[in-house]
Amino acid sequence: MYEQNRISELSVTSMMSAIHSNKSLLHQFLKRKAEIIGTEKLNWYDIYAPTFPATTSLSYDQAADIIIQQFHQYSEKLGKFAETAFNDGWIDAVPKEHKRHGAFCASMPNAKESRVLLSFQGHYQDVVTMAHELGHAYHNFILHEQPGFAQHPGTGLAETASTFAEKEAQRTPMESE
């Protein structure tokens, strides 16, 4: 399992140790979330329920600007990558009748590009989702320079890049909310 996911046993042990030593933070979060949504105990599906309703709406262009700005603050290379993804039409964000909810990023190694699929509704969570998928796309961009056999990271590594990008988009909260 370790080899297949390209991670060492020591890395997994270290991550598990960090999780166990900080699990009280998760417990505090879950307890507070239960209070906010008005239930004594959370069900598994409550974990993904929105805690605070979105009170504002934003356009796709505003979302793109937020992501590009935040990515540039971290790295010019990441910011320019986001500009390319938006300007070259790598993102299919238009909601359609038979388009599933959620998001997906597909690598196109021969073109050295990626495509992102999501249904943009104008909520700030859509910005976070788009940034998450662009994190996968950026990771793919970096991997496109590697030999073919090295272009398929394990899930842990793949989700690390996308979660980091997601957090970058959340660093500055929207002023109007």
Buried (B, 14 or more C-beta within 10 A) or exposed (E): EEEEBEBEEEEBEEEEEEEEEEEEEEEEEBEEBBEEEEEEEBEEEBEEEEEEEBEEEBEBEEBBBBBBEBBBEBEEEBBEBBBEBBEEEBBBBEEEEEEEEEBEBBBEBEEEBBBBBBBBEBBBEBBBBBBBBBBBBBBBBEBBEEEEEEBEBBEEEBBBBBEBBBBBBBEEEBEEE
